[in-house]
Amino acid sequence: MIKKELAHIRKQFKMDHEMLKLYEILNVYIMKESNEIYHYERQPFELLDREKQELHMANFKKLLTGELDQKLFELKFQEEAEEPTRELLHQALVTGDPDEWTDLMILLVERMMADTHYKQDTVITFVRGQYYRPTKERNEEVEESEKNEVFANSFILCSVNSTEQQKKTLMFDYVEREYKYNVFVDPIIKLNTPEQGFFYPSVTDNYSDVNRVLYSSGRANEPNYQFIEEVLKAERTVTAQEERTIFEDIVKEVAGEQLDAATIAHVYEEIHQVIETSDQEEPPRLDYKDVERMLTSSGVENVTAEKVELAFETVVDDKNYELKASSVMPKFTSKSIKIDTKVATISVSPQDLKYLKQVSYRGKRCILIEVDEDAVIEGFTLATENLIE
């Protein structure tokens, strides 16, 4: 799955969208005390109250929101898993019997509860439906009656949401003209913050891929590996954050712990160039030869392919490991790199790192930034001082 495919799916999840059809929705309520199913209910989605439909639709869209490899992860199913979830989900996908679909989803919920004790009452929601994709890009000049045909893609979406007790409140009764203490005993289902979930099947080259599932984590770079491996029976994934750490460790193995800002900037410029010039649908990846070329062109001394290959083996125990280029790029805030110090946090764009240096002045380490114009602080122009030892 690539960003464009994910964006197309996410775009369909809005009320009354002509390219999305939701059939049944199944809500399963789990009690935290007993860790058992307290109640479940299946309904046709179109028969829900409009307000309920809107709440659920917002939850589904929230579940599918986030960056790939950070909050959303495309996973391969384990090849030799016992009681493979792939077969269960595929059967649920193709069955035309709503009762069989419900039974299969309940079986999946029981797997979720097997090794997990929920800290709060939890609602697990399943919905099945279809989204549609044109067979080719629409031509704006084509008459309305000659619209392109579309592919119908069946799917199952699962969302796991915790609950919370409502807060005690003081209310004013207009009729009795008195203040009343009000206690709500019914829990609120936190549909605005799904804990985790999945979308099956994933998409490869615009076609449904029944051998992969899209997993959604509630927090960036914090996938639930127990859910991935024991419930979905899918292969463990590497987050973008972990991939970035791997890259940093490999560079340190080759170039040492310390690099000047200009060298770091050049390395990231090289990676950015790879991403921008790639003509492949799949995100570009970097092997040890690519890393050797980048470090050499960035001015790192004594770099050889053998040395980089050994670094890959040392860090990930696989010389043929390939890093996803987009994951290796630093975490951006407004397209900038954060430099944290005890005194201040400085944000610099990757291409401007070359204007920044760490220097020693009067026995103290200082950050020196080259600028072309006067620096302004809260409307005041900063005075220029001549540093003389």
Secondary structure, DSSP 8 states (H G I E B T S, - for coil): --HHHHHHHHHH-STT-TTEEEEEEEEEEEETTTTEEEEEEEEEGGGS-HHHHHHHHHHHHHHT-S-BTTTEEEEEB-TT-SS-HHHHHHHHHH---HHHHHHHHHHHHHHHHHS---SS-EEEEEEEEEEEEESS---TTS-GGG---EEEEEEEEEEEEEEE----EEEEETTTTEEEEE---S-EE-TTS--EEEEESEEETTEEETTEEEEEESSTT---HHIIIIIS-B-----HHHHHHHHHHHHHHHH-S---HHHHHHHHHHHHHHHHH---SS--EE-HHHHHHHHHHTT-TT--HHHHHHHHHHHHS-TT--EEHHHHS---SSS-EEEE-SS-EEEE-GGGGGGEEEEEETTEEEEEE--SS--EETTEE--------
